[in-house]
Amino acid sequence: MYDKKGLTLADAKAIAAAAEAEALKNGWRVTISVLDDGGNLLYLQRLDDAPVGSVAVSQEKARTAFLFKRTTKSIEEAIVGGRTVMLTLPGATPIEGGLPLLHEGLVVGAIGVSGVQSSQDAQIAQAGVEVAAKL
């Protein structure tokens, strides 16, 4: 048996706050979604003037990172590299900006960001990952 750490609402808010700080530092308007260890939405934050469509996309990026225990960029790169069969993965949104949240090597949630260029979304999400690693 092991004790698996679960994210609290306070954890999710801290993760989102770090991501928000990175977004605001760069003048980017995005939506940030944080999922718990069951893949369910724990916290969502839409910055002022973020595209409305980014609400759903940020959640889907996070869900993809959670379900497949890898970054959405890795799935996107596989497809770009010719593994088009990856497009058939159920529940996969292969667009950079979704990252799993790890604690002691276990996936305890995920973060997804949407609203700017996908590489910028990933940069914002990484700020949240770095906070999650310290929890």
N, C-alpha and C positions, 0 to 999 in steps of 0.2 A: 504494500500500500504506500501511497505517497499523498502528500498534501499539495494540491494544485492551487496556486494563487489565482484568485479571480479578481478582476478589475472592479473597483468600487466606483460610485458616481464621482467621488472626489478625484480618483485616479483619472477617470475619463476627462474631467474638466481640466486637470493639470496637463494632460496630453494635448487636448484641444487648445489650451492657452499657449502652449509652446508653438504649436502649428500656426495659431492666429498671429503670434508675434512675428514669426518668419514671413507670413503673408503681408502683414501691414508694413514691415520693414521694407518690403519691395513694392508696396503699392498695389498688391494683388487682391482682388475681391473673389473669394472662394467660399465653398461650403465644405465643412469638415465633419466627417462621420466617424464615430468610434463605436466598434462592436464589442460585445462581451465574449466570454469563453464559450458561449452557445451559438455565436454568430448572430446574435440579436442586437438591434440598435440600442445602445446605451446612452449615447449623447450625440446630438446634432447641433451644429452651429453654422448659420448662414450669415456671412458678413454682409454689411450694407452694400447694395448694388451688385451682389454676386448674381450670376445668371440663375434664373429659376430652374432651368434644366439641370443645374449642377447638384441640386438636392438629391435627385434619384441616382445620378451618375456616381456621386461620391459614395453613396450607400452600396451600389453595385460593385464599385472598385474594392471597397472594404470587404464585402462578402466574398468576392473572388479570392482575395488574399487570404481570408480566413479558411475558406473551403479547401483550397489547394496548398495551403501552408507555404506560400511563396509570393514573391512580389508579382504584381500584375505586369510589370515590365518584362519579367522572365517569360511570361506566356506570350506577350506581344512580340518579343524577340524571336521566340520559336516559330511563330507564324510568319514573321517577316523573313526568317531563314528558310522557309519552305515547308514547314510542318503545318500545312493548312488544316490537317485533321484536328488540330487544337481548336479550331473554330466550332467544332461539334461538342466540346465539353459543356455539359449542362451547367448553367449558372455562371459561366465564365464571361467576364467583361475584360477582354485583353487590351486594356488601355492603361499606360503607366499612371501611377498615382495611388495605388493600393498597396499597403505593406502590412504583413503580419506583425503583431505585438508579441514579443517573447519574454518569458520569465524562466530562467534556468533551463533554457532550451525547449520549453513547451510553449505552444501557441496559446495565449491567454486572451486574445482578441485581435482586432485589426483596426487600421485607420485607412480611410479613403478620403481623398481630396479632389475636388473638381472645380473648375472655373477659369483656369488660365491654360497655358500650354501644358501638355501632360508632363514634360520634364520638370516644369515649375511646380506642378501639383505634387510630384514626387519629392521635390526639395522641401516643400512645406510639410508633407507627411513625415519625412525623415526627422524633422525637428520634434515631432510628437513621439516617434520611435525612441529617440534618444532620452526623452523624459521617462518613457515607459520602462526602459532598461534599468533605470535607477530606482524604480518603485519596489 
